[in-house]
Amino acid sequence: MTRSVTDLPTGRAAGSLRRHAWEVALGASLLAAGLFLFQRNYGLYPSVFADEWYYSKMTRLEPFEVALVPSWLYLWLMRILTEAGGERFLEAVRLGNLAFLLGSAAVLYATARRFASRPMAYAVAIASTLAPLNLYSAYFMPEMTYYFGFCLLGWIALTRAGWHWAVHAAVAGAVIGLMSLVKVHALFLLPGLCLFLAYRAWARPHGHAWIVQALGAAALAAASAVILKFGLGWLIAGDAGLHLFGQFYGRAATTATSSVIDLVKPALVVGGGHLATLTLLAALPLALLVYGMCTKVLQRPATAAGAANAAASPGALALYTFLMLGSAGGLTVLYTASLNFMGHDELMRLHLRYYSFVFPLLWLAAGAAAGDAVRRAPLLRWALALGLCLGLLMALRYLPGYRMLMVDGPDIAGIDLAHPGTMALALLQGALLLGWAAGLRATPLLFVIVALPATLVATQVGVAAELEAQRTASAADLGGQAARRLVPPAERANITLVGQIPGNLMRAQFQIDDPKSSLLVLPWDGALSEEQVPTHGGWLLLIGENALPKGLDVREAGPGYRLIKLRSQADRLKGREIGQARLDEGFKPGLLEGIDGFSHAEQWGRWSTGKQVTLRFAQPLPPRAALMLEGQAFGVNATLPFVLRAGDASVNFRISGSAQEIGLRLLTDGTVRSIVIEIPQPQSPADLGYQGDARQLGIGLVRVRLIDLDQAP
């Protein structure tokens, strides 16, 4: 039977379609997943604060060079997206997040095909899209962009074994450089990458020459990462792009508790929680990872062909995954342990999002082992299986004592540990471990098609509930929207947001959308005192039910918020300003003849040291005076009342932990030339974990102004 020529293209197309059926299925599945996630994320209110507000204003409202974090590439990309989105900028960011998430799945599939069959690669790629990590696609945060970079790094490191070693090292290092411009944490992956590149060099049969190649590859990777980080950072942000960690992380690096010995005990507590979590989520992949490290990595190939295979073998995958998980997980443990000074709650937080992007590689390690004969090292298999079974018991016993927030780690926070299903999940993981130790070849496959989907379903229930709660506007959202609607754009910079919870105030700031709006944090259930009312006039947005001073002009009140138009200082404190004095490095005698009880001058002002400070004026205070103090309280003093004494007169006042100006009315006999401020509870930064600063701080003053209320302005 003969075929016509016109039949040939159709036959070729059908054959090509059959050969690429899994790729077509992946494309269709990713499209469906993208549509599902888009409708899930659409219309949600932002909920992660301060992150979403900070990234919004750094991207859209401020010059790059003043950004708190050195995420220059992310800020630049998001600026393009948000400008295109206009008023719908948040939805534009979410679309960008989805694009990076779906692109990551495609890159992960290409990586997985090097180690596993098409069906297995498809399963891992789709699981990565439906994993709890997709929660971050709903947030104005860089997690999805960073995840795409990590998947691209894995594809280059694991599948481009045919490249020249120098090109391979330089390109992989460049990707880390780009990732560090999204999240600076990427720099801590560089040691792991360098070790993997050294392994690649070792696997080649070049005698002792591999040492030179290994050192060269590590140096090239580090150099390309550094050059790209600082070079592209400078092009985007100018001189600010030349800072290694940026403002926020730079301060943390210089003030954090440094003693390694002091970190050992808290690190063990934190590490135990993370190990228990990993065991509950991926016990068998962990066992396969360690097993592969012990049985496959340290076998040096004898031929060039064997070396080429070793670079893309399950052993190489196990080593790379171990190095990436160890680098990111170790950093997470040490970072959390360093927060021990902030209290038990902060120490017990499980920050999985700093390394959960490695989880798909763990799943791939299981997929790559599907169908392998398990014959070697039976004692090692049983030791790993029994040890991890003990880890499962420890997880069920101790994990409920850890603090799990959805934004920190939806992989574990989405699971209801008290639900009977969690016990069933642990039993399933244990059964797979024991089956693998006994030599059952199907256990890796069962993890991918049974245990992994069960875990993802369990977590997605919690993720869905978390996001669904963000469809309803909070008091902060409503208050912020009211302020944006009623306050003229030119006056929004003069809005002061007042309340007890900083996150709620920033949520309202997100709605107001002006970076110059300021915060005033009140003690829990504390009233807003008269002296705390901003002296510059403008507007005040109170989030909460706190009591207000009498006589304020409430323009709009709603559920949980009040918007108030303030009179200016000239209206509330009518009088003539006698003078003012700054307490920063430019302090000179003038209004103030001298000061006592303060530390050295800093660029912004001075901190008090000890139980009291004295301000000595060059002339007597007017009988009826208004004293304007611009500054802030340190630590616990932001929640406590200060006492100011001027002769026989005294007044109590509060000042927040962020910069503000307060106004105090003073009645004296006309002869008083000094005032004393009593500090409620001096506190040392060293007591809060800031190394090297043992000063007992209480109040920081920037400027002092004096007004005579008996004279015309």
FIFI-147301 format. One record per residue (C-alpha): residue number from 1; residue in one letter; chain; x, y, z. Coordinates in steps of 0.001 Angstrom, whole numbers, plus 500000, padded with zeros to 6 digits. Example, Ala and Ser with C-alpha at 12.3 -4.5 7.8 and 13.67 -1.06 7.14 Angstrom:
REM FIFI-147301
 resi resn chain     c1     c2     c3
    1    A     A 512300 495500 507800
    2    S     A 513670 498940 507140
//
This chain:
REM FIFI-147301
 resi resn chain     c1     c2     c3
    1    M     A 500000 500000 500000
    2    T     A 501429 503374 499026
    3    R     A 501015 506771 500714
    4    S     A 500604 510021 498838
    5    V     A 503124 512778 499352
    6    T     A 500435 514931 500951
    7    D     A 500035 512357 503726
    8    L     A 503642 512717 504888
    9    P     A 503452 516072 506721
   10    T     A 500366 514968 508574
   11    G     A 502086 511759 509585
   12    R     A 505169 513634 510717
   13    A     A 503023 516077 512697
   14    A     A 501182 513242 514386
   15    G     A 504462 511520 515208
   16    S     A 505912 514735 516581
   17    L     A 502789 515284 518657
   18    R     A 503079 511778 520089
   19    R     A 506754 512327 520881
   20    H     A 505983 515606 522638
   21    A     A 502679 514610 524181
   22    W     A 503958 515255 527719
   23    E     A 505257 518685 526774
   24    V     A 501873 519543 525237
   25    A     A 500142 518226 528355
   26    L     A 502478 520344 530500
   27    G     A 501659 523481 528520
   28    A     A 497924 522850 528793
   29    S     A 498177 522048 532509
   30    L     A 500220 525170 533227
   31    L     A 497664 527277 531359
   32    A     A 494877 525779 533466
   33    A     A 496874 526266 536665
   34    G     A 497623 529855 535694
   35    L     A 493942 530625 535104
   36    F     A 493035 529047 538441
   37    L     A 495662 531026 540337
   38    F     A 494745 534253 538544
   39    Q     A 491113 534057 539609
   40    R     A 492187 533030 543123
   41    N     A 494492 536031 543487
   42    Y     A 492377 538632 541707
   43    G     A 490854 541337 543867
   44    L     A 492571 540321 547118
   45    Y     A 493528 543027 549569
   46    P     A 497262 543174 550367
   47    S     A 497952 541515 553699
   48    V     A 501702 541096 554345
   49    F     A 502999 544162 556144
   50    A     A 505437 545786 556221
   51    D     A 506661 543873 553116
   52    E     A 503955 544752 550604
   53    W     A 503874 548439 551539
   54    Y     A 507667 548752 551478
   55    Y     A 508018 547019 548102
   56    S     A 505170 549104 546695
   57    K     A 506682 552426 547708
   58    M     A 510261 551398 546834
   59    T     A 509064 550323 543390
   60    R     A 506596 553079 542566
   61    L     A 506892 556075 544867
   62    E     A 510550 556623 545737
   63    P     A 513877 556818 543913
   64    F     A 515679 553482 543800
   65    E     A 518693 554844 545665
   66    V     A 516718 555306 548912
   67    A     A 515353 551736 548928
   68    L     A 515827 549821 552175
   69    V     A 516845 546556 550491
   70    P     A 519215 546096 547522
   71    S     A 516611 544330 545342
   72    W     A 517435 546607 542413
   73    L     A 516563 544230 539576
   74    Y     A 513252 543279 541159
   75    L     A 512348 546916 541795
   76    W     A 513218 547820 538200
   77    L     A 511138 544979 536740
   78    M     A 508185 545752 538980
   79    R     A 508371 549453 538134
   80    I     A 507856 548552 534489
   81    L     A 504905 546324 535392
   82    T     A 503258 548772 537775
   83    E     A 503575 551658 535333
   84    A     A 501840 549509 532731
   85    G     A 499159 548534 535272
   86    G     A 498356 552097 536376
   87    E     A 495679 552077 539079
   88    R     A 495626 548276 538786
   89    F     A 499305 548063 539656
   90    L     A 498791 545334 542271
   91    E     A 497069 543058 539756
   92    A     A 499902 543747 537295
   93    V     A 502408 542603 539921
   94    R     A 500368 539443 540516
   95    L     A 500336 538712 536786
   96    G     A 504099 539092 536772
   97    N     A 504340 536713 539729
   98    L     A 502273 534125 537848
   99    A     A 504470 534465 534765
  100    F     A 507565 533746 536852
  101    L     A 505856 530817 538620
  102    L     A 504751 529170 535375
  103    G     A 508123 529882 533760
  104    S     A 509790 528202 536733
  105    A     A 507725 525065 536153
  106    A     A 508823 524928 532515
  107    V     A 512499 525308 533464
  108    L     A 512103 522709 536215
  109    Y     A 510594 520284 533688
  110    A     A 513617 520763 531423
  111    T     A 515904 520034 534380
  112    A     A 513894 517016 535491
  113    R     A 514035 515454 532021
  114    R     A 517771 514998 532512
  115    F     A 517178 512729 535504
  116    A     A 513705 511234 535118
  117    S     A 511134 510100 532571
  118    R     A 508737 512524 530902
  119    P     A 505767 511497 533100
  120    M     A 507864 511928 536230
  121    A     A 509211 515291 535064
  122    Y     A 505641 516376 534297
  123    A     A 504490 515342 537779
  124    V     A 507286 517276 539511
  125    A     A 506715 520403 537390
  126    I     A 502957 520449 538016
  127    A     A 503473 519739 541729
  128    S     A 505802 522758 541907
  129    T     A 503049 524959 540455
  130    L     A 500415 523679 542881
  131    A     A 502782 523743 545873
  132    P     A 502164 526140 548793
  133    L     A 504907 528309 547310
  134    N     A 502256 529659 544922
  135    L     A 500821 531609 547868
  136    Y     A 503495 534244 547186
  137    S     A 502083 534876 543715
  138    A     A 499340 536855 545499
  139    Y     A 501774 539180 547295
  140    F     A 503787 542247 546279
  141    M     A 506971 540439 547250
  142    P     A 509997 539107 545282
  143    E     A 509571 535403 546112
  144    M     A 508293 534313 542669
  145    T     A 510998 536228 540796
  146    Y     A 513630 534721 543087
  147    Y     A 512187 531235 542607
  148    F     A 512452 531575 538828
  149    G     A 516098 532544 539213
  150    F     A 516740 529502 541389
  151    C     A 515126 527152 538848
  152    L     A 517244 528720 536095
  153    L     A 520353 528248 538239
  154    G     A 519485 524576 538737
  155    W     A 518978 524034 535002
  156    I     A 522398 525540 534243
  157    A     A 524232 523779 537069
  158    L     A 522700 520347 536497
  159    T     A 522070 520015 532759
  160    R     A 524720 522091 530994
  161    A     A 527507 519583 531641
  162    G     A 528581 519842 528005
  163    W     A 529607 523481 528317
  164    H     A 533230 524395 528820
  165    W     A 533903 524452 532533
  166    A     A 534807 528165 532515
  167    V     A 531625 529147 530657
  168    H     A 529560 526937 532930
  169    A     A 531020 528530 536075
  170    A     A 530738 532103 534792
  171    V     A 527112 531741 533683
  172    A     A 526053 529996 536898
  173    G     A 527740 532714 538945
  174    A     A 526050 535393 536831
  175    V     A 522649 533899 537638
  176    I     A 523426 534125 541354
  177    G     A 524461 537736 540780
  178    L     A 521069 538419 539173
  179    M     A 519274 536580 541979
  180    S     A 521088 538709 544563
  181    L     A 519525 541758 542887
  182    V     A 516141 540233 543646
  183    K     A 516914 538991 547178
  184    V     A 520351 539499 548643
  185    H     A 520053 536067 550320
  186    A     A 521221 534539 547012
  187    L     A 524808 535411 547896
  188    F     A 524697 532685 550541
  189    L     A 524079 530100 547804
  190    L     A 527415 530944 546219
  191    P     A 529557 528686 548485
  192    G     A 527292 525729 547689
  193    L     A 527537 526435 543960
  194    C     A 531328 526689 544142
  195    L     A 531531 523315 545897
  196    F     A 529335 521757 543220
  197    L     A 531524 523193 540472
  198    A     A 534537 521750 542278
  199    Y     A 532798 518355 542262
  200    R     A 532311 518645 538511
  201    A     A 536027 519284 538122
  202    W     A 536876 516351 540401
  203    A     A 534631 514033 538395
  204    R     A 536725 514589 535271
  205    P     A 539675 512148 534898
  206    H     A 542457 514760 534741
  207    G     A 544665 513548 537555
  208    H     A 545635 516303 539939
  209    A     A 544792 519007 537389
  210    W     A 541205 518971 538655
  211    I     A 542298 521051 541661
  212    V     A 543349 523937 539419
  213    Q     A 540107 523651 537457
  214    A     A 538039 523513 540649
  215    L     A 539672 526635 542050
  216    G     A 539313 528374 538709
  217    A     A 535623 527513 538435
  218    A     A 534926 528729 541976
  219    A     A 536811 531967 541334
  220    L     A 535008 532557 538030
  221    A     A 531591 531927 539574
  222    A     A 532284 534263 542488
  223    A     A 533743 536949 540236
  224    S     A 530841 536913 537768
  225    A     A 528328 537028 540650
  226    V     A 530058 540007 542253
  227    I     A 530597 541877 538978
  228    L     A 526969 541468 537936
  229    K     A 525601 542353 541366
  230    F     A 527552 545572 541696
  231    G     A 527679 546471 538003
  232    L     A 523972 546093 537282
  233    G     A 523144 547430 540752
  234    W     A 525118 550603 539970
  235    L     A 523413 551009 536591
  236    I     A 519975 550819 538221
  237    A     A 520511 552572 541561
  238    G     A 523730 554540 541233
  239    D     A 526111 554537 544196
  240    A     A 523496 552828 546386
  241    G     A 523866 549778 544135
  242    L     A 527454 549388 545353
  243    H     A 526366 548496 548901
  244    L     A 526652 544798 549655
  245    F     A 523576 544289 551842
  246    G     A 521720 547603 551571
  247    Q     A 520370 549767 554390
  248    F     A 518143 547252 556183
  249    Y     A 520322 544145 556062
  250    G     A 523475 546212 556483
  251    R     A 522239 547532 559826
  252    A     A 521181 544038 560859
  253    A     A 524605 542646 559982
  254    T     A 526416 545235 562104
  255    T     A 524108 545140 565140
  256    A     A 523113 541488 565426
  257    T     A 524339 539255 568245
  258    S     A 527660 537912 567005
  259    S     A 528912 535285 569419
  260    V     A 528749 531888 567754
  261    I     A 528671 530220 571159
  262    D     A 525593 532230 572100
  263    L     A 523865 530977 568952
  264    V     A 524447 527272 569557
  265    K     A 521541 526611 571914
  266    P     A 518906 528639 570038
  267    A     A 520165 527186 566744
  268    L     A 519543 523676 568043
  269    V     A 515981 524657 568974
  270    V     A 515359 526267 565595
  271    G     A 517104 523520 563650
  272    G     A 515062 520841 565408
  273    G     A 511851 522512 564257
  274    H     A 513018 522753 560655
  275    L     A 514265 519163 560597
  276    A     A 510947 517942 562002
  277    T     A 509093 519942 559352
  278    L     A 511217 518564 556516
  279    T     A 510697 515043 557811
  280    L     A 506927 515431 557924
  281    L     A 506806 516913 554424
  282    A     A 509453 514852 552610
  283    A     A 510845 512009 554702
  284    L     A 511602 509659 551812
  285    P     A 513282 512317 549611
  286    L     A 515496 513217 552574
  287    A     A 516492 509573 552952
  288    L     A 517169 509266 549209
  289    L     A 519194 512466 549314
  290    V     A 521530 511262 552056
  291    Y     A 521674 507764 550548
  292    G     A 522666 509194 547172
  293    M     A 525301 511368 548794
  294    C     A 526856 508376 550519
  295    T     A 526673 505829 547690
  296    K     A 526871 507751 544404
  297    V     A 528672 511042 544860
  298    L     A 532099 509850 545991
  299    Q     A 532620 507375 543143
  300    R     A 535099 508992 540793
  301    P     A 534569 507948 537139
  302    A     A 537488 506312 535410
  303    T     A 536693 507485 531855
  304    A     A 535662 510686 530115
  305    A     A 532318 509134 529213
  306    G     A 531769 508204 532836
  307    A     A 532655 511741 533902
  308    A     A 530098 513195 531477
  309    N     A 527446 510893 532894
  310    A     A 528464 511696 536478
  311    A     A 527873 515403 535927
  312    A     A 524227 514672 535138
  313    S     A 523684 511644 537374
  314    P     A 521349 511180 540357
  315    G     A 524448 511519 542516
  316    A     A 525115 515000 541120
  317    L     A 521463 515901 541670
  318    A     A 521695 514661 545271
  319    L     A 524862 516672 545905
  320    Y     A 523501 519867 544349
  321    T     A 520214 519593 546244
  322    F     A 522041 518914 549494
  323    L     A 524328 521930 549011
  324    M     A 521479 524291 548118
  325    L     A 519254 523046 550928
  326    G     A 522136 523182 553381
  327    S     A 523164 526712 552364
  328    A     A 519673 528211 552441
  329    G     A 518450 526165 555408
  330    G     A 521575 526796 557452
  331    L     A 521273 530539 556863
  332    T     A 517637 530387 557960
  333    V     A 518471 528582 561188
  334    L     A 521284 530982 562092
  335    Y     A 519199 534033 561231
  336    T     A 516292 532886 563397
  337    A     A 518653 531920 566226
  338    S     A 520132 535427 566122
  339    L     A 516655 536787 566949
  340    N     A 516662 535008 570289
  341    F     A 516937 538363 572062
  342    M     A 513470 539278 570755
  343    G     A 511828 536573 572828
  344    H     A 510522 533020 572674
  345    D     A 507870 533693 570026
  346    E     A 510403 534997 567523
  347    L     A 512791 532116 568196
  348    M     A 510050 529542 567559
  349    R     A 508967 530972 564195
  350    L     A 509574 528598 561284
  351    H     A 510762 530715 558342
  352    L     A 510473 528103 555608
  353    R     A 510215 530616 552774
  354    Y     A 513960 531219 552926
  355    Y     A 514597 527714 551595
  356    S     A 511275 526175 550477
  357    F     A 512231 527006 546867
  358    V     A 514544 523963 547077
  359    F     A 511644 521548 547750
  360    P     A 510970 520702 544060
  361    L     A 514542 519430 543801
  362    L     A 513825 517135 546749
  363    W     A 510806 515775 544888
  364    L     A 512935 515360 541779
  365    A     A 515443 513345 543806
  366    A     A 512613 510945 544587
  367    G     A 511401 510929 540984
  368    A     A 514912 510224 539687
  369    A     A 515157 507182 541993
  370    A     A 511853 505691 540780
  371    G     A 512447 502164 539546
  372    D     A 516082 501979 540690
  373    A     A 517181 498700 542179
  374    V     A 517933 499137 545881
  375    R     A 520654 496667 546758
  376    R     A 523599 498566 548161
  377    A     A 524292 499581 551771
  378    P     A 521296 497944 553488
  379    L     A 522502 499025 556927
  380    L     A 522629 502649 555756
  381    R     A 519102 502369 554349
  382    W     A 517713 500987 557587
  383    A     A 519584 503524 559689
  384    L     A 518172 506378 557596
  385    A     A 514663 504932 557596
  386    L     A 514525 504313 561332
  387    G     A 516133 507659 562130
  388    L     A 513596 509535 560014
  389    C     A 510731 507497 561489
  390    L     A 511905 508755 564868
  391    G     A 511927 512222 563321
  392    L     A 508272 511765 562340
  393    L     A 507388 510920 565926
  394    M     A 509279 513979 567129
  395    A     A 507446 516106 564550
  396    L     A 504046 514989 565802
  397    R     A 505131 515589 569386
  398    Y     A 506984 518898 569183
  399    L     A 505949 520758 566020
  400    P     A 502724 522116 567581
  401    G     A 504930 524084 569985
  402    Y     A 506486 526082 567157
  403    R     A 505021 529285 565778
  404    M     A 503779 528863 562221
  405    L     A 502652 531855 560175
  406    M     A 501315 531415 556678
  407    V     A 503619 534042 555212
  408    D     A 506664 532381 556844
  409    G     A 505984 528894 555542
  410    P     A 502651 527852 554023
  411    D     A 504106 524365 553516
  412    I     A 503666 523648 557231
  413    A     A 501353 526453 558383
  414    G     A 498722 525211 555938
  415    I     A 498588 521818 557661
  416    D     A 496322 521407 560657
  417    L     A 498612 519451 562976
  418    A     A 495673 518570 565225
  419    H     A 493722 516984 562373
  420    P     A 493734 513148 562176
  421    G     A 494856 513485 558578
  422    T     A 498253 514687 559771
  423    M     A 498756 511415 561624
  424    A     A 497770 509555 558460
  425    L     A 500280 511613 556481
  426    A     A 503033 510763 558973
  427    L     A 502124 507070 558837
  428    L     A 502268 507153 555048
  429    Q     A 505721 508744 555132
  430    G     A 506877 506145 557652
  431    A     A 505517 503271 555575
  432    L     A 507354 504531 552504
  433    L     A 510581 504787 554498
  434    L     A 510332 501241 555779
  435    G     A 509346 499911 552357
  436    W     A 512346 501610 550775
  437    A     A 514679 500219 553458
  438    A     A 513278 496747 552770
  439    G     A 514162 497095 549083
  440    L     A 510771 497908 547506
  441    R     A 511555 499672 544237
  442    A     A 508146 501345 543941
  443    T     A 508465 503536 547036
  444    P     A 509911 506641 545271
  445    L     A 507112 506439 542696
  446    L     A 504535 506103 545478
  447    F     A 505914 509226 547129
  448    V     A 505498 511251 543937
  449    I     A 502008 509997 543024
  450    V     A 500531 509469 546526
  451    A     A 502359 511139 549436
  452    L     A 503294 514350 547615
  453    P     A 499765 515040 546281
  454    A     A 498309 514256 549713
  455    T     A 500649 516797 551314
  456    L     A 499864 519433 548693
  457    V     A 496115 518971 549110
  458    A     A 496433 519271 552893
  459    T     A 498373 522527 552633
  460    Q     A 496268 524068 549879
  461    V     A 493210 523936 552133
  462    G     A 494983 526244 554569
  463    V     A 496360 528449 551785
  464    A     A 492908 528854 550226
  465    A     A 491404 529818 553585
  466    E     A 494197 532338 554196
  467    L     A 493656 534076 550872
  468    E     A 489870 533943 551023
  469    A     A 490030 535964 554247
  470    Q     A 491736 538739 552272
  471    R     A 488681 539332 550088
  472    T     A 487058 541296 552897
  473    A     A 488280 544807 553658
  474    S     A 489664 545352 557151
  475    A     A 489283 548537 559200
  476    A     A 492752 549546 557978
  477    D     A 491729 549090 554340
  478    L     A 488498 551055 554819
  479    G     A 490251 553821 556737
  480    G     A 493009 554110 554150
  481    Q     A 490482 554212 551311
  482    A     A 488493 556908 553115
  483    A     A 491632 559005 553579
  484    R     A 492576 558623 549923
  485    R     A 489037 559626 548907
  486    L     A 488650 562640 551216
  487    V     A 492157 564051 551616
  488    P     A 493431 566134 548667
  489    P     A 496533 564577 547039
  490    A     A 498704 567524 548075
  491    E     A 497837 566927 551753
  492    R     A 498295 563142 551930
  493    A     A 501910 563531 553000
  494    N     A 500569 565192 556174
  495    I     A 498440 562215 557209
  496    T     A 499498 560665 560519
  497    L     A 498240 557118 561058
  498    V     A 497617 556215 564686
  499    G     A 496928 552811 566251
  500    Q     A 498366 549930 568252
  501    I     A 499419 547502 565482
  502    P     A 502109 548736 563044
  503    G     A 501043 546209 560403
  504    N     A 497514 547623 560347
  505    L     A 498849 551158 560019
  506    M     A 501023 550139 557071
  507    R     A 498025 548413 555523
  508    A     A 496211 551749 555635
  509    Q     A 499338 553439 554223
  510    F     A 499184 551062 551257
  511    Q     A 495685 552345 550492
  512    I     A 496663 556008 550999
  513    D     A 499662 555447 548699
  514    D     A 501859 558307 549876
  515    P     A 505360 557447 551143
  516    K     A 505543 560538 553349
  517    S     A 502554 559621 555519
  518    S     A 503780 558880 559039
  519    L     A 502980 556431 561832
  520    L     A 502285 556938 565522
  521    V     A 502090 553654 567444
  522    L     A 500111 553737 570688
  523    P     A 500426 551351 573634
  524    W     A 497773 548664 573667
  525    D     A 494364 550156 574592
  526    G     A 496099 553467 575326
  527    A     A 494399 556785 574623
  528    L     A 495842 559356 572232
  529    S     A 496953 562128 574569
  530    E     A 496719 565787 573632
  531    E     A 500470 566293 573432
  532    Q     A 500743 563420 570930
  533    V     A 498442 565103 568432
  534    P     A 500728 566180 565537
  535    T     A 501684 569823 565832
  536    H     A 501975 570485 562096
  537    G     A 498247 570126 561452
  538    G     A 497228 567987 558523
  539    W     A 495159 564863 559020
  540    L     A 495007 562044 561536
  541    L     A 493710 558550 560715
  542    L     A 493031 556477 563817
  543    I     A 492794 552715 563289
  544    G     A 491178 551221 566390
  545    E     A 488883 552281 569202
  546    N     A 491388 554333 571212
  547    A     A 490076 557380 573045
  548    L     A 490785 560799 571511
  549    P     A 491308 564223 573083
  550    K     A 488213 566416 573072
  551    G     A 487584 568989 570390
  552    L     A 489012 567176 567384
  553    D     A 487266 567555 564025
  554    V     A 486195 564031 562976
  555    R     A 485450 564185 559248
  556    E     A 484491 560557 558757
  557    A     A 484039 557568 561042
  558    G     A 483598 553981 559978
  559    P     A 483943 550489 561403
  560    G     A 487250 550595 563269
  561    Y     A 488567 553911 561953
  562    R     A 488207 557694 562329
  563    L     A 489545 560354 559960
  564    I     A 490265 563708 561638
  565    K     A 491181 567122 560216
  566    L     A 493702 568739 562530
  567    R     A 494165 572381 563223
  568    S     A 497680 573579 562682
  569    Q     A 500013 574492 565513
  570    A     A 499331 578186 564819
  571    D     A 495647 577577 565559
  572    R     A 496111 575306 568595
  573    L     A 499151 576924 570207
  574    K     A 498902 580596 569252
  575    G     A 501947 582524 570278
  576    R     A 505368 583767 569218
  577    E     A 508188 581324 568720
  578    I     A 511111 582449 570876
  579    G     A 513601 580141 569253
  580    Q     A 514638 576588 568524
  581    A     A 517685 574380 569007
  582    R     A 518797 571257 567179
  583    L     A 520583 568592 569195
  584    D     A 522410 566934 566331
  585    E     A 526054 567404 565374
  586    G     A 525432 571070 564608
  587    F     A 524309 571947 568148
  588    K     A 525375 575415 569317
  589    P     A 524354 577427 572395
  590    G     A 521410 579679 571615
  591    L     A 517934 578948 572854
  592    L     A 519595 576278 574993
  593    E     A 522572 577270 577073
  594    G     A 523465 573668 577789
  595    I     A 522207 570102 578107
  596    D     A 522908 567313 580591
  597    G     A 522218 563583 580584
  598    F     A 522630 563074 576838
  599    S     A 524986 560879 574872
  600    H     A 527187 562156 572049
  601    A     A 525676 563995 569100
  602    E     A 524698 561883 566095
  603    Q     A 523622 562898 562614
  604    W     A 519932 562806 563544
  605    G     A 520109 564094 567191
  606    R     A 521025 562695 570661
  607    W     A 519912 559871 572924
  608    S     A 519414 560301 576642
  609    T     A 521568 558150 578910
  610    G     A 520359 557352 582408
  611    K     A 517285 558259 584431
  612    Q     A 516914 561932 583486
  613    V     A 518013 564714 581163
  614    T     A 518160 568471 581719
  615    L     A 517607 571258 579203
  616    R     A 519101 574584 580406
  617    F     A 517703 577640 578638
  618    A     A 519564 580881 577985
  619    Q     A 516679 582921 579433
  620    P     A 513736 582199 581734
  621    L     A 510740 580387 580282
  622    P     A 507631 582533 579674
  623    P     A 504909 582119 582337
  624    R     A 502665 580527 579691
  625    A     A 504816 578543 577303
  626    A     A 504519 575738 574800
  627    L     A 507518 573418 574619
  628    M     A 507774 571516 571318
  629    L     A 509907 568355 571442
  630    E     A 510784 566494 568241
  631    G     A 512131 563005 568835
  632    Q     A 511268 559447 569742
  633    A     A 511377 556948 572601
  634    F     A 513661 553924 572756
  635    G     A 512403 550394 573310
  636    V     A 509861 549877 576087
  637    N     A 509798 553617 576828
  638    A     A 507516 554079 573809
  639    T     A 504773 552425 575870
  640    L     A 505418 554294 579142
  641    P     A 504745 557867 580379
  642    F     A 507590 560376 580740
  643    V     A 507512 563151 583357
  644    L     A 508645 566694 582526
  645    R     A 509319 569089 585423
  646    A     A 509717 572870 585095
  647    G     A 510116 574367 588545
  648    D     A 507039 573412 590559
  649    A     A 505087 572495 587426
  650    S     A 505071 568989 585968
  651    V     A 503366 567275 583067
  652    N     A 503202 563665 581937
  653    F     A 503613 562861 578251
  654    R     A 504139 559980 575881
  655    I     A 506182 559833 572710
  656    S     A 506229 557023 570178
  657    G     A 509046 554806 569027
  658    S     A 509180 556595 565674
  659    A     A 510036 560240 565045
  660    Q     A 507297 562742 565938
  661    E     A 506866 566221 567419
  662    I     A 504831 566715 570588
  663    G     A 503624 569951 572162
  664    L     A 503507 570508 575946
  665    R     A 501858 573499 577689
  666    L     A 503833 574785 580694
  667    L     A 502730 577222 583440
  668    T     A 505666 578636 585440
  669    D     A 506440 581646 587628
  670    G     A 508530 583280 584909
  671    T     A 511895 582526 586549
  672    V     A 512428 578871 585566
  673    R     A 515466 578417 583310
  674    S     A 515713 574650 583096
  675    I     A 513475 571662 582668
  676    V     A 514069 568034 583640
  677    I     A 512692 564987 581785
  678    E     A 512501 561784 583836
  679    I     A 512980 558602 581810
  680    P     A 510547 555830 582786
  681    Q     A 512791 552821 582080
  682    P     A 516246 553341 580533
  683    Q     A 517139 550394 578334
  684    S     A 520367 549246 576728
  685    P     A 520497 548288 573031
  686    A     A 522789 545456 574111
  687    D     A 519907 544014 576138
  688    L     A 517928 543814 572887
  689    G     A 520693 542069 570987
  690    Y     A 522449 545061 569383
  691    Q     A 526080 544327 569967
  692    G     A 528475 546895 571294
  693    D     A 526034 549524 572600
  694    A     A 525657 549419 576392
  695    R     A 524176 552930 576765
  696    Q     A 521002 553164 578847
  697    L     A 518721 554938 576366
  698    G     A 515292 556428 576903
  699    I     A 514412 559419 574721
  700    G     A 516054 560707 571582
  701    L     A 515668 564413 570795
  702    V     A 516158 566011 567406
  703    R     A 514894 569552 568008
  704    V     A 513492 571736 570811
  705    R     A 511267 574764 570160
  706    L     A 509861 577254 572665
  707    I     A 506689 579324 572125
  708    D     A 505450 582226 574261
  709    L     A 501668 581788 574387
  710    D     A 501121 585333 575730
  711    Q     A 502594 587044 572685
  712    A     A 501104 587380 569231
  713    P     A 502566 585114 566525
//
